[in-house]
């Protein structure tokens, strides 16, 4: 999800606007998320200067949840939501 966030930030710096969808983003080869990972991320463009990235991740139940953003966990699922203005 951080990779997508960085790609959005780069897109805004180059184009002075938010992307319409995640398909328009470019990733470095070494940092490119898989298509299955991208499908798990929801991008909601609220307006011309605000967006949300949302995803649900499955983790090992032994992993401690250290995400500091809005989240809720149940069993071995972590839901993360990032909102940027």
N, C-alpha and C positions, 0 to 999 in steps of 0.2 A: 504494500500500500504506500510505503514511503517512496518507492520508485515512481509510482503514478503521480504522487504529489509533486515530486521533483520535475517530472515531465510536464505537468500542468504549469508549474512555476516558470520553466524554460519557455514554454509556448507563449505565456503571457508576456514575458520579457521580449520575445522576438516579434510578437504580433499585436501587442497592446490590447488584447482582448482575451476572454476565456474561450477555450475550445467548445464547439457545439457538442462534441461527444468524445469518447476515449479513442475512437478509431483514428482521429486526426493527430494523435500524439506520436512523437518519435522518441525511441529509446536507444541508449547505447547498447551495442551488441552484448557486452558483458553484464548489463544490468536489465536486460529485457525480460519482463515477466512472461510466463507461458500463456497461451490463449485460454487455457482452462482457468488459470489464476485471474486473468482479466475479466472473464465471464462472471466471476464471483464478486466483482467490485461494481457497485452502482454509483454512477456519476449523475448528480442532479444539479443542473445550472439554475440557481434560484433567480438570478437576474444578471445583468452585464458585469457585475463585480462580486458576486457571491456564489459559492457552490458547496456541495456536500459530497464527500466520498464515504460510502458505506460498504461494509463487508462483514461476512460471518466466517470465522476461521475455526476449524476443528483442531484441537491440540491434544497431546498426551495429558492425561489427568494428573501426571506428576509435575507438569510445568506450572510454575507460579505465574499468575496474570500480573504483569507489571505495566500494562498500558495505562497512561495517565489521562487519556481522553475519555469522553463519555463511553461507557461500556456496560454490558450486562453479561454475566456468564451463567450458564446452567450446564452442569455436567462437564462435558469436555468441549463446549462451544463458546467462543468469545465473539461478541459482536462489537465492532468498533465503528465509530462515526466521527468524521472530521468535518468541521464546518469552517470555511474561510470566507472572509469578506474582503 
